[in-house]
Amino acid sequence: MKAMVLCAGFGTRLGDLTREIPKPMLPLGERPMLEYIVCHLRRHGFDRIGVNLHFMPEIIRGYFGNGNRWGLHFTYSDEPELLGTAGGAKKMEAFLRSREPFLVQYGDVVTNQDYTAMLTFHRQQKALATLLVHERAKSNSVLAIAADGRIERFLERPSQAERSTVASTWVFSGVTICEPELFDEIPPNTFCDFPRDVFIRLTETGRLFAFPLSGQRCAVDSPERLAEARRGVAEGHFLAD
């Protein structure tokens, strides 16, 4: 199966920590964060990994190469100009599109979530896209979710007034399982963001679903979160083997 890990961003919120290294290559213990991500993908059958690159791409290429060392096959996509989360996936359409669903994961999200269960749910619901979600009082996104897991509303960076219209603490966790036809919703050769430009529109189809987080997850978007991810490795929640 195929997956894409989004690795093209600058990681500016981490300041000097990412001045000379791509954020997915920050060490968690003795190995980079991206290694924990791809090893977890491999555990759930995702063995063909697409990675988009922009900032210091040679560091990621030099470490992972073709992926054979991990029993994986890596395909890289260079982005001279950043294309956003959905635009980056669209650029890799030739690699990702097949008859099977594919997974897209943010390159700063480390988790031990059961992707096999999430994929089973995605297929049972005949979803166009299934989003991993977790509960958090304040976040960039707010989701209204029906009892069957269908996402009825998706608000991205809502105003306080908009946020008050959704009585929910569910938020997007940075992992999505997608059907190939999702590419039909993404314009080519332009900046496009999954939450802002794609997911909001998909609520109208009735085929956007949510799968609640049941494992450990850490989004490394601050020095404090980096320390949290490192504790997760030290405690054995996140593995790279």
LUMKEDO-581472 format. One record per residue: z negated, x, y of N, C-alpha, C, O, CB in turn. Coordinates in steps of 0.2 Angstrom, whole numbers, padded with zeros to 4 digits, always signed. Glycine has a CB too. Example, Ala and Ser with C-alpha at 12.3 -4.5 7.8 and 13.67 -1.06 7.14 Angstrom:
BEGIN
-0039+0066-0028-0039+0062-0022-0039+0066-0016-0042+0071-0017-0045+0057-0022
-0035+0064-0011-0036+0068-0005-0039+0064+0000-0040+0067+0006-0029+0070-0003
REM end
This chain:
BEGIN
+0000+0004-0006+0000+0000+0000+0000+0004+0006-0002+0010+0006-0006-0005+0000
+0002+0001+0012+0003+0005+0018-0003+0003+0023-0005-0003+0023+0010+0004+0021
-0004+0008+0027-0009+0007+0033-0007+0011+0038-0004+0017+0037-0017+0008+0030
-0009+0009+0044-0008+0013+0050-0015+0015+0054-0019+0010+0055-0003+0010+0055
-0016+0021+0056-0022+0022+0060-0020+0024+0067-0016+0029+0067-0026+0028+0056
-0022+0021+0072-0020+0022+0078-0024+0028+0081-0030+0028+0082-0021+0016+0083
-0020+0033+0083-0023+0040+0085-0020+0043+0091-0021+0049+0093-0023+0045+0079
-0017+0039+0095-0013+0041+0101-0017+0042+0107-0015+0045+0112-0007+0037+0102
-0023+0039+0108-0026+0038+0114-0030+0045+0116-0030+0049+0112-0032+0033+0114
-0032+0045+0122-0035+0051+0125-0043+0051+0124-0046+0057+0124-0034+0051+0132
-0046+0046+0122-0053+0046+0121-0057+0048+0127-0062+0052+0127-0055+0051+0116
-0055+0046+0133-0058+0048+0140-0065+0046+0140-0069+0049+0144-0054+0046+0145
-0067+0041+0137-0074+0038+0138-0079+0043+0135-0085+0043+0136-0075+0032+0135
-0077+0048+0131-0081+0053+0128-0081+0059+0132-0085+0064+0130-0079+0055+0121
-0078+0059+0138-0079+0065+0143-0076+0072+0140-0071+0072+0137-0086+0066+0145
-0081+0077+0141-0079+0084+0139-0078+0084+0131-0075+0089+0129-0084+0088+0141
-0081+0080+0127-0081+0080+0120-0073+0079+0117-0072+0082+0112-0085+0074+0117
-0069+0076+0121-0062+0075+0119-0057+0079+0124-0051+0077+0124-0060+0068+0118
-0060+0083+0128-0055+0087+0132-0050+0091+0129-0045+0092+0131-0059+0091+0137
-0052+0094+0123-0048+0099+0119-0047+0097+0112-0045+0101+0108-0051+0106+0120
-0048+0090+0111-0047+0088+0104-0046+0081+0104-0049+0077+0107-0054+0090+0099
-0042+0078+0099-0041+0071+0099-0047+0068+0096-0050+0070+0092-0035+0069+0095
-0049+0062+0099-0055+0058+0097-0055+0058+0089-0061+0059+0086-0055+0052+0100
-0050+0056+0086-0051+0055+0078-0052+0061+0075-0054+0061+0069-0044+0052+0075
-0052+0067+0078-0053+0073+0075-0061+0076+0077-0062+0081+0074-0048+0079+0077
-0064+0072+0080-0071+0074+0081-0075+0074+0075-0074+0070+0070-0075+0069+0086
-0079+0079+0074-0082+0080+0068-0088+0076+0066-0092+0074+0071-0085+0087+0067
-0088+0073+0060-0094+0069+0058-0097+0073+0052-0094+0072+0047-0092+0061+0056
-0102+0077+0053-0104+0082+0048-0099+0087+0048-0098+0090+0054-0104+0078+0041
-0096+0089+0043-0092+0095+0042-0084+0093+0042-0080+0097+0042-0093+0099+0036
-0083+0086+0043-0076+0084+0042-0075+0080+0048-0079+0076+0051-0075+0080+0036
-0068+0079+0050-0066+0075+0056-0067+0068+0054-0066+0065+0048-0059+0077+0058
-0068+0064+0059-0068+0056+0058-0063+0053+0055-0063+0049+0050-0069+0053+0065
-0056+0056+0056-0051+0053+0053-0051+0054+0046-0048+0050+0042-0044+0056+0056
-0054+0059+0043-0054+0060+0036-0058+0055+0033-0057+0053+0027-0057+0067+0035
-0064+0053+0036-0068+0047+0033-0064+0041+0033-0064+0037+0028-0074+0047+0037
-0060+0040+0038-0056+0034+0039-0051+0033+0033-0050+0028+0029-0052+0033+0045
-0047+0039+0032-0041+0039+0027-0044+0039+0020-0041+0036+0016-0037+0044+0028
-0050+0042+0019-0053+0042+0012-0055+0035+0010-0054+0033+0004-0058+0047+0012
-0058+0031+0015-0060+0025+0014-0054+0020+0012-0054+0016+0008-0064+0022+0020
-0048+0021+0016-0042+0017+0015-0040+0019+0008-0038+0014+0004-0037+0019+0020
-0040+0025+0006-0038+0027-0001-0042+0023-0006-0039+0021-0012-0038+0034-0002
-0048+0022-0005-0052+0019-0010-0050+0012-0012-0051+0009-0017-0060+0019-0008
-0047+0009-0007-0045+0002-0007-0037+0001-0008-0034-0004-0007-0047-0002-0001
-0034+0007-0011-0027+0006-0013-0022+0008-0007-0016+0007-0009-0026+0000-0015
-0024+0009-0001-0019+0011+0004-0018+0019+0004-0022+0023+0006-0022+0009+0011
-0012+0020+0001-0011+0027+0000-0005+0030+0004-0004+0036+0003-0009+0028-0008
-0002+0026+0008+0003+0028+0012+0001+0027+0019+0001+0021+0021+0010+0024+0011
+0000+0032+0023-0004+0031+0029+0001+0033+0035+0004+0039+0035-0010+0036+0029
+0002+0029+0040+0005+0030+0046+0000+0032+0051-0005+0029+0052+0010+0024+0048
+0002+0037+0056-0002+0039+0061+0002+0040+0067+0007+0044+0067-0006+0046+0059
+0000+0037+0073+0004+0038+0079+0000+0044+0083-0006+0044+0083+0004+0032+0083
+0004+0048+0086+0001+0054+0090+0004+0054+0097+0009+0052+0098+0004+0060+0086
-0001+0057+0101+0001+0058+0108-0002+0064+0111+0001+0069+0113+0000+0052+0113
-0009+0064+0111-0013+0069+0114-0015+0074+0109-0017+0073+0103-0020+0066+0117
-0012+0081+0110-0013+0086+0105-0012+0085+0098-0016+0085+0094-0021+0089+0106
-0005+0082+0097-0003+0080+0090-0004+0085+0085-0005+0084+0079+0003+0077+0091
-0003+0092+0087-0003+0097+0082-0009+0098+0079-0009+0101+0073-0001+0104+0086
-0015+0096+0082-0021+0096+0078-0022+0092+0072-0024+0094+0067-0027+0095+0083
-0020+0086+0073-0020+0081+0068-0015+0083+0062-0016+0083+0056-0018+0074+0070
-0008+0085+0064-0003+0087+0060-0006+0093+0056-0005+0093+0050+0003+0088+0063
-0008+0098+0059-0010+0104+0056-0016+0103+0051-0016+0107+0046-0013+0109+0061
-0020+0098+0052-0026+0097+0047-0024+0093+0041-0025+0095+0036-0032+0094+0051
-0020+0088+0042-0018+0083+0037-0012+0085+0034-0011+0083+0028-0018+0076+0039
-0007+0088+0037+0000+0089+0034+0003+0083+0032+0003+0078+0035-0001+0094+0029
+0005+0083+0025+0009+0077+0022+0004+0073+0019+0006+0068+0016+0014+0080+0018
-0003+0075+0019-0008+0071+0015-0009+0072+0008-0013+0069+0005-0006+0064+0016
-0005+0076+0005-0005+0077-0002-0012+0080-0005-0014+0078-0010+0000+0082-0005
-0015+0083-0001-0022+0086-0002-0027+0080-0004-0032+0081-0008-0025+0090+0003
-0026+0075-0001-0030+0069-0002-0027+0064-0007-0030+0058-0008-0032+0066+0004
-0022+0065-0010-0018+0060-0014-0015+0055-0010-0014+0049-0012-0023+0057-0019
-0013+0057-0004-0010+0052+0001-0003+0054+0003-0002+0060+0002-0015+0051+0007
+0001+0050+0006+0007+0052+0010+0006+0050+0017+0006+0044+0019+0013+0049+0006
+0007+0055+0021+0006+0054+0029+0013+0053+0032+0018+0057+0030+0002+0059+0032
+0014+0048+0036+0020+0048+0040+0018+0048+0048+0013+0044+0049+0024+0042+0039
+0021+0052+0052+0019+0052+0059+0024+0049+0063+0030+0049+0062+0017+0060+0061
+0021+0047+0069+0025+0044+0074+0023+0047+0081+0018+0045+0083+0025+0036+0074
+0027+0050+0084+0026+0054+0090+0027+0049+0096+0033+0045+0096+0030+0060+0091
+0023+0048+0101+0023+0044+0106+0023+0048+0113+0018+0049+0115+0018+0038+0107
+0029+0050+0115+0029+0053+0122+0026+0049+0127+0023+0052+0132+0036+0055+0124
+0027+0043+0127+0024+0038+0132+0019+0033+0127+0022+0031+0122+0029+0034+0136
+0013+0032+0129+0009+0028+0126+0012+0021+0125+0014+0018+0130+0002+0028+0128
+0011+0018+0119+0014+0011+0118+0009+0006+0117+0011+0000+0116+0019+0011+0112
+0003+0007+0117-0002+0002+0115-0003+0001+0108+0001+0004+0104+0000-0004+0119
-0008-0003+0106-0009-0004+0099-0004-0007+0095-0002-0005+0090-0016-0008+0098
-0001-0013+0098+0004-0016+0095+0011-0012+0096+0015-0012+0091+0005-0023+0097
+0012-0010+0101+0018-0006+0103+0019+0000+0098+0024+0002+0096+0019-0004+0110
+0013+0003+0097+0013+0009+0092+0015+0007+0085+0018+0010+0082+0006+0012+0092
+0012+0001+0083+0014-0001+0076+0021-0003+0076+0024-0002+0071+0009-0007+0075
+0024-0006+0081+0031-0008+0081+0035-0002+0081+0040-0003+0077+0032-0012+0088
+0033+0003+0084+0037+0009+0083+0038+0012+0076+0042+0015+0074+0035+0015+0088
+0033+0010+0072+0032+0012+0065+0035+0007+0060+0033+0007+0054+0025+0014+0063
+0038+0002+0063+0040-0004+0059+0044-0002+0053+0043-0005+0047+0044-0009+0063
+0049+0003+0053+0053+0005+0048+0049+0008+0042+0050+0007+0036+0058+0010+0050
+0043+0011+0044+0038+0013+0039+0034+0008+0036+0033+0007+0030+0034+0019+0042
+0031+0003+0040+0026-0002+0038+0029-0008+0035+0026-0011+0031+0022-0004+0044
+0035-0010+0037+0038-0016+0034+0040-0016+0027+0044-0011+0025+0044-0018+0039
+0037-0020+0023+0039-0021+0016+0038-0028+0014+0037-0032+0018+0035-0016+0011
+0037-0029+0008+0035-0036+0005+0028-0037+0005+0025-0043+0004+0038-0038-0001
+0024-0032+0006+0017-0032+0006+0013-0032+0012+0016-0029+0017+0014-0026+0001
+0007-0035+0013+0004-0034+0019+0002-0027+0021+0002-0023+0016-0003-0038+0019
+0001-0025+0027-0001-0018+0029-0007-0019+0033-0009-0024+0036+0004-0014+0032
-0011-0013+0034-0017-0013+0038-0016-0009+0044-0013-0004+0043-0023-0011+0033
-0019-0011+0049-0019-0007+0055-0027-0006+0057-0031-0011+0058-0015-0010+0061
-0029+0000+0058-0036+0002+0060-0036+0007+0066-0032+0011+0067-0039+0005+0054
-0040+0005+0071-0041+0010+0076-0044+0016+0074-0048+0017+0069-0046+0006+0082
-0042+0022+0077-0044+0028+0075-0050+0031+0077-0052+0036+0075-0039+0033+0077
-0054+0026+0080-0061+0028+0082-0066+0023+0079-0072+0023+0080-0062+0028+0090
-0064+0019+0074-0068+0015+0070-0069+0017+0063-0064+0018+0059-0065+0008+0070
-0075+0019+0061-0077+0021+0055-0081+0016+0051-0086+0013+0054-0081+0028+0055
-0079+0014+0045-0083+0009+0042-0082+0010+0034-0078+0014+0031-0079+0002+0044
-0087+0006+0031-0087+0006+0023-0085-0001+0021-0087-0003+0015-0093+0009+0020
-0082-0005+0025-0080-0012+0024-0076-0013+0017-0072-0008+0016-0077-0015+0030
-0077-0018+0014-0074-0019+0008-0067-0022+0009-0066-0028+0011-0077-0024+0003
-0062-0018+0010-0055-0020+0012-0052-0024+0006-0047-0028+0008-0051-0014+0014
-0054-0023+0000-0051-0027-0006-0052-0034-0005-0048-0038-0006-0053-0024-0012
-0059-0035-0003-0061-0042-0002-0057-0045+0004-0055-0051+0004-0068-0043-0002
-0056-0041+0009-0053-0044+0015-0046-0045+0013-0043-0050+0016-0053-0039+0020
-0042-0041+0009-0035-0042+0008-0035-0049+0003-0030-0052+0004-0033-0036+0004
-0039-0050-0001-0039-0056-0005-0040-0062-0001-0036-0067-0002-0045-0055-0011
-0044-0062+0004-0045-0068+0008-0039-0069+0012-0036-0074+0013-0051-0066+0013
-0036-0063+0015-0029-0064+0019-0024-0067+0015-0020-0072+0017-0027-0057+0021
-0023-0065+0008-0018-0068+0004-0020-0076+0002-0015-0080+0002-0017-0064-0002
-0026-0077+0001-0028-0084-0001-0027-0089+0005-0025-0095+0004-0035-0084-0002
-0028-0086+0011-0027-0091+0017-0019-0091+0020-0018-0095+0024-0031-0088+0023
-0015-0087+0016-0008-0086+0019-0008-0085+0026-0004-0088+0030-0004-0093+0017
-0012-0080+0028-0013-0078+0035-0007-0074+0037-0004-0070+0033-0019-0074+0036
-0006-0074+0044-0001-0070+0047-0004-0063+0049-0002-0058+0048+0002-0073+0053
-0011-0064+0051-0015-0058+0052-0022-0060+0051-0024-0066+0053-0014-0056+0060
-0026-0056+0048-0033-0057+0047-0037-0051+0050-0036-0045+0049-0035-0057+0039
-0041-0053+0055-0045-0048+0059-0052-0047+0056-0056-0052+0054-0045-0050+0066
-0054-0041+0055-0061-0040+0054-0065-0041+0060-0063-0039+0066-0062-0032+0051
-0071-0045+0059-0075-0047+0065-0082-0046+0064-0084-0045+0058-0073-0054+0067
-0086-0045+0069-0093-0044+0069-0096-0048+0075-0093-0050+0079-0095-0037+0068
-0103-0049+0074-0106-0052+0080-0109-0047+0085-0113-0043+0083-0112-0057+0077
-0108-0049+0091-0111-0045+0096-0111-0049+0103-0106-0052+0104-0106-0038+0097
-0117-0048+0106-0118-0053+0112-0113-0051+0117-0111-0056+0121-0125-0052+0114
-0111-0045+0119-0107-0044+0124-0101-0039+0122-0103-0033+0119-0110-0041+0130
-0095-0040+0123-0090-0036+0120-0083-0038+0124-0083-0043+0128-0088-0037+0113
-0078-0034+0123-0072-0035+0127-0068-0042+0124-0065-0045+0128-0067-0029+0126
-0070-0044+0118-0066-0049+0115-0072-0055+0113-0077-0053+0112-0062-0047+0109
-0069-0061+0113-0074-0066+0111-0069-0071+0107-0064-0073+0109-0077-0070+0117
-0071-0073+0101-0067-0077+0096-0071-0083+0094-0077-0083+0093-0066-0073+0090
-0067-0089+0095-0070-0095+0092-0067-0096+0085-0061-0096+0084-0068-0101+0097
-0071-0097+0080-0069-0097+0073-0071-0103+0069-0077-0105+0070-0072-0090+0069
-0066-0106+0066-0068-0112+0062-0071-0111+0056-0072-0105+0054-0061-0116+0061
-0073-0116+0052-0077-0115+0046-0073-0111+0041-0076-0108+0036-0080-0122+0044
-0067-0112+0041-0062-0109+0036-0060-0102+0037-0056-0099+0034-0056-0114+0034
-0063-0100+0043-0061-0093+0045-0055-0093+0050-0053-0087+0053-0059-0089+0039
-0052-0098+0052-0046-0099+0056-0049-0097+0063-0054-0100+0066-0043-0105+0056
-0045-0093+0067-0047-0091+0074-0044-0096+0078-0038-0097+0079-0045-0084+0076
-0048-0100+0082-0045-0106+0086-0044-0103+0093-0040-0106+0097-0050-0111+0086
-0048-0098+0095-0047-0096+0102-0049-0088+0102-0053-0086+0098-0052-0099+0107
-0045-0084+0106-0046-0077+0106-0046-0075+0114-0040-0076+0117-0041-0073+0102
-0051-0073+0116-0052-0071+0123-0052-0064+0124-0057-0061+0121-0057-0075+0127
-0048-0061+0127-0048-0053+0128-0050-0052+0136-0047-0054+0140-0042-0050+0126
-0056-0048+0136-0059-0046+0143-0059-0053+0147-0057-0053+0153-0054-0041+0146
-0063-0058+0145-0063-0064+0149-0068-0063+0155-0072-0059+0155-0066-0070+0144
-0067-0067+0160-0071-0068+0165-0078-0071+0163-0078-0074+0157-0068-0072+0171
-0083-0071+0167-0089-0074+0165-0088-0082+0164-0091-0085+0160-0095-0073+0170
-0084-0085+0168-0082-0092+0168-0079-0093+0161-0080-0098+0158-0078-0094+0174
-0074-0089+0159-0070-0090+0153-0075-0089+0147-0074-0093+0142-0064-0085+0153
-0079-0084+0147-0083-0083+0142-0088-0089+0141-0090-0090+0135-0088-0076+0143
-0090-0092+0146-0095-0098+0145-0092-0104+0142-0095-0108+0140-0097-0100+0152
-0085-0104+0141-0082-0109+0137-0081-0108+0130-0079-0113+0126-0075-0110+0140
-0084-0103+0127-0084-0101+0120-0091-0100+0118-0093-0094+0120-0079-0096+0118
-0094-0104+0114-0101-0103+0112-0100-0099+0105-0101-0102+0100-0104-0110+0111
-0099-0092+0106-0098-0088+0100-0100-0081+0102-0099-0079+0108-0091-0088+0098
-0102-0077+0097-0104-0070+0098-0099-0066+0093-0100-0060+0093-0111-0069+0097
-0094-0069+0090-0089-0066+0086-0085-0061+0090-0082-0064+0095-0086-0070+0082
-0083-0055+0088-0079-0051+0092-0075-0047+0087-0076-0046+0081-0083-0046+0096
-0069-0044+0089-0064-0041+0085-0067-0034+0083-0070-0030+0088-0058-0040+0089
-0066-0032+0077-0069-0025+0075-0064-0019+0074-0066-0014+0072-0072-0026+0068
-0058-0020+0076-0053-0015+0076-0050-0014+0070-0047-0008+0069-0057-0009+0078
-0050-0018+0065-0046-0018+0059-0042-0024+0058-0045-0030+0058-0051-0016+0053
-0036-0024+0056-0032-0030+0055-0027-0029+0049-0024-0024+0048-0028-0031+0061
-0027-0034+0045-0022-0035+0039-0017-0039+0042-0018-0045+0044-0025-0037+0033
-0010-0037+0041-0005-0040+0044+0001-0041+0039+0002-0038+0034-0002-0036+0050
+0004-0047+0040+0010-0048+0036+0016-0045+0040+0016-0045+0046+0012-0056+0035
+0021-0043+0036+0027-0040+0040+0030-0044+0045+0033-0041+0050+0032-0038+0035
+0030-0050+0044+0033-0055+0050+0030-0054+0056+0032-0057+0061+0033-0062+0047
+0024-0051+0056+0020-0050+0063+0025-0046+0068+0024-0047+0074+0013-0047+0062
+0029-0042+0065+0033-0038+0069+0038-0042+0074+0040-0040+0079+0037-0033+0065
+0039-0048+0071+0043-0052+0075+0040-0055+0082+0043-0057+0086+0045-0059+0071
+0034-0054+0082+0030-0056+0088+0029-0050+0093+0026-0051+0098+0023-0058+0086
+0031-0044+0091+0030-0038+0096+0037-0036+0098+0041-0034+0095+0027-0032+0092
+0038-0035+0105+0044-0033+0108+0045-0025+0107+0040-0022+0107+0044-0034+0115
+0051-0023+0106+0052-0016+0104+0052-0012+0111+0053-0014+0116+0058-0015+0101
+0050-0005+0110+0051+0000+0115+0047-0002+0122+0050-0001+0127+0058+0001+0117
+0041-0005+0121+0037-0007+0127+0030-0007+0125+0028-0008+0120+0040-0014+0130
+0026-0006+0131+0019-0006+0129+0017-0013+0128+0018-0018+0131+0015-0003+0136
+0013-0013+0122+0010-0020+0120+0004-0019+0116+0003-0014+0112+0016-0023+0115
-0001-0023+0118-0008-0023+0115-0009-0028+0110-0008-0034+0112-0013-0023+0121
-0012-0027+0104-0013-0032+0100-0018-0038+0102-0016-0044+0102-0017-0029+0093
-0024-0036+0105-0028-0042+0107-0025-0045+0113-0025-0052+0113-0035-0039+0109
-0023-0042+0118-0021-0045+0124-0014-0049+0124-0013-0054+0126-0020-0040+0130
-0009-0046+0120-0002-0048+0120+0000-0051+0114+0005-0055+0114+0002-0042+0121
-0004-0051+0108-0002-0053+0102-0007-0059+0099-0005-0064+0098-0001-0048+0097
-0013-0057+0098-0018-0061+0095-0019-0067+0099-0020-0073+0096-0024-0057+0094
-0019-0067+0105-0020-0073+0109-0015-0078+0108-0016-0084+0107-0020-0072+0117
-0008-0076+0107-0003-0081+0106-0003-0083+0099-0001-0089+0097+0004-0077+0107
-0006-0079+0094-0006-0081+0087-0010-0087+0085-0010-0090+0080-0007-0075+0083
-0015-0088+0090-0020-0093+0088-0016-0100+0088-0018-0105+0085-0025-0094+0094
-0010-0100+0092-0006-0106+0092-0003-0108+0085-0001-0113+0083-0001-0106+0097
-0002-0103+0081+0001-0103+0074-0003-0106+0069-0001-0109+0064+0004-0097+0072
-0010-0106+0070-0014-0108+0065-0015-0103+0059-0018-0104+0054-0012-0114+0062
-0012-0097+0060-0012-0092+0054-0015-0085+0056-0014-0080+0053-0005-0090+0052
-0020-0086+0061-0024-0080+0063-0031-0081+0061-0034-0086+0062-0024-0079+0071
-0033-0077+0056-0040-0078+0053-0044-0072+0054-0042-0067+0056-0039-0079+0045
-0051-0074+0053-0056-0069+0054-0060-0068+0047-0061-0072+0043-0061-0071+0059
-0062-0061+0046-0065-0060+0040-0072-0056+0043-0071-0051+0046-0061-0055+0035
-0078-0059+0041-0084-0056+0044-0086-0049+0041-0085-0048+0035-0090-0061+0043
-0088-0045+0045-0090-0038+0043-0096-0039+0038-0101-0043+0040-0092-0034+0049
-0096-0036+0033-0101-0036+0028-0104-0029+0026-0109-0028+0023-0099-0039+0021
-0100-0024+0029-0102-0017+0028-0105-0013+0034-0107-0017+0039-0097-0013+0025
-0105-0007+0034-0107-0003+0040-0101-0002+0044-0095-0001+0041-0111+0004+0038
-0102-0001+0051-0096+0000+0055-0099+0003+0062-0104+0001+0064-0092-0007+0057
-0095+0008+0064-0096+0011+0070-0090+0013+0074-0086+0016+0072-0101+0018+0069
-0089+0010+0080-0084+0012+0085-0086+0017+0089-0091+0016+0093-0081+0005+0089
-0083+0023+0089-0085+0029+0092-0082+0029+0099-0077+0032+0100-0083+0036+0088
-0085+0026+0104-0083+0025+0111-0087+0028+0116-0087+0027+0122-0081+0018+0112
-0092+0032+0114-0097+0035+0118-0101+0040+0114-0101+0040+0108-0102+0030+0121
-0104+0045+0118-0108+0050+0114-0113+0047+0110-0115+0050+0105-0111+0055+0119
-0116+0041+0112-0122+0038+0108-0119+0035+0102-0122+0036+0096-0125+0033+0112
-0113+0033+0102-0110+0030+0096-0107+0036+0091-0108+0035+0085-0104+0026+0098
-0105+0041+0094-0104+0047+0090-0110+0049+0086-0109+0051+0080-0101+0053+0094
-0116+0050+0089-0122+0051+0086-0123+0046+0081-0126+0048+0075-0128+0052+0091
-0122+0040+0082-0123+0035+0077-0119+0036+0071-0121+0035+0065-0122+0028+0080
-0112+0037+0072-0108+0038+0066-0110+0044+0062-0110+0044+0056-0101+0039+0069
-0112+0049+0066-0115+0055+0062-0121+0054+0058-0122+0056+0052-0116+0061+0067
-0125+0049+0060-0131+0047+0056-0129+0043+0050-0131+0044+0045-0136+0043+0061
-0123+0039+0051-0121+0036+0046-0118+0040+0040-0119+0038+0034-0115+0031+0048
-0115+0046+0042-0113+0051+0037-0119+0054+0034-0119+0054+0027-0108+0056+0040
-0124+0056+0038-0130+0059+0035-0133+0055+0030-0136+0057+0025-0134+0061+0040
-0133+0048+0031-0137+0043+0027-0132+0041+0021-0135+0037+0017-0139+0037+0031
-0126+0043+0021-0122+0041+0015-0118+0035+0016-0115+0033+0011-0126+0041+0009
-0118+0032+0022-0114+0026+0023-0106+0027+0023-0103+0023+0020-0116+0022+0029
-0105+0033+0026-0097+0034+0027-0096+0041+0023-0099+0046+0023-0096+0035+0034
-0091+0040+0018-0089+0046+0014-0082+0048+0015-0078+0044+0016-0090+0043+0007
-0081+0055+0014-0075+0058+0014-0074+0062+0008-0074+0068+0008-0074+0062+0020
-0072+0058+0002-0070+0061-0004-0065+0057-0008-0064+0059-0013-0077+0062-0008
REM end
